[in-house]
Amino acid sequence: MVTIRLPSMLTSYTGGNSIFKLNSVNVKDLLDELDDMFPGIKFRFINELNQIRPHMCIYVNGVQIDEVNYPIRDEDMVFIAQALSGG
C-alpha cells in the first residue's frame, strides 16, 4: 500500500485525518481514490486538465513530481504540500 500525507490545511475535508494508506499504480489513481473517499478533494490538487495546480507540490519518496501519471509502488510515500503566500 502507498502512504499519502496531506497538508494539515486540508484535513477539514478528511475529518481531521492527514495520513492514508491506499492501493494505486500512479499519482492520478491515488488522487482518484482519495476523491472517492472525500468527494471534491482532488480538485484542490489538480485542475480540469489533470495538471498539478501551481500552488501545490507533490512529492514521491522525497522527489517532487510534475505530472499526475507518475508511477508509484507499494511502500512508496506520497506527500502533498500547499504553498503559502502573503506579505
C-alpha positions in Angstrom: 0.0 0.0 0.0 1.1 3.5 -0.7 1.1 6.1 2.1 -0.2 9.6 1.3 0.2 12.5 3.6 -1.9 15.6 3.1 -1.2 19.2 4.3 -2.9 20.0 7.6 -4.7 22.9 5.9 -6.8 20.3 4.0 -7.7 18.0 6.9 -11.1 19.8 7.2 -12.0 17.8 4.1 -10.9 14.5 5.5 -12.4 14.6 9.0 -9.1 15.6 10.5 -7.0 12.8 9.1 -3.9 13.6 7.2 -2.3 10.2 6.5 -3.9 7.4 4.4 -2.8 4.1 3.0 -4.2 3.4 -0.5 -3.7 1.0 -3.4 -2.8 2.8 -6.6 -0.4 2.5 -9.5 0.2 6.2 -10.2 -0.5 9.5 -8.5 -3.6 10.2 -10.6 -5.2 6.9 -9.4 -4.2 7.8 -5.8 -5.9 11.1 -6.1 -9.0 9.5 -7.7 -9.1 7.0 -4.8 -8.8 9.8 -2.3 -11.6 11.7 -4.2 -13.9 8.7 -3.9 -13.4 8.8 -0.2 -13.7 12.6 0.1 -15.6 14.0 -3.0 -14.1 17.2 -4.4 -10.7 17.0 -2.7 -8.9 16.0 -5.9 -9.8 19.4 -7.4 -7.7 21.1 -4.7 -4.6 19.4 -6.1 -5.1 19.2 -9.8 -7.0 21.2 -12.4 -9.5 20.2 -15.1 -6.6 19.3 -17.4 -5.2 16.8 -14.8 -2.2 19.1 -14.2 -0.9 19.8 -10.7 -2.0 23.2 -9.6 0.8 25.8 -9.4 0.3 26.3 -5.6 0.6 22.6 -4.9 3.7 20.4 -4.7 3.5 16.6 -4.9 6.5 14.5 -3.7 7.0 10.8 -4.2 9.7 9.4 -1.8 11.0 13.0 -1.4 11.3 13.8 -5.1 9.0 16.5 -6.5 7.0 15.3 -9.5 5.4 17.4 -12.2 2.8 15.0 -13.7 0.0 13.0 -12.2 0.7 9.9 -14.3 3.9 9.4 -12.2 4.1 5.7 -11.3 4.1 4.6 -7.6 4.7 1.2 -6.0 3.8 -0.4 -2.7 5.6 1.2 0.2 6.1 4.5 -1.6 5.4 7.7 0.4 3.4 10.5 -1.3 3.5 13.9 0.3 1.4 16.8 -0.8 2.4 20.3 0.2 0.5 23.5 -0.3 2.3 26.8 -0.9 1.6 29.7 1.4 1.7 33.3 0.3 1.2 36.6 1.9 3.1 39.7 2.6 
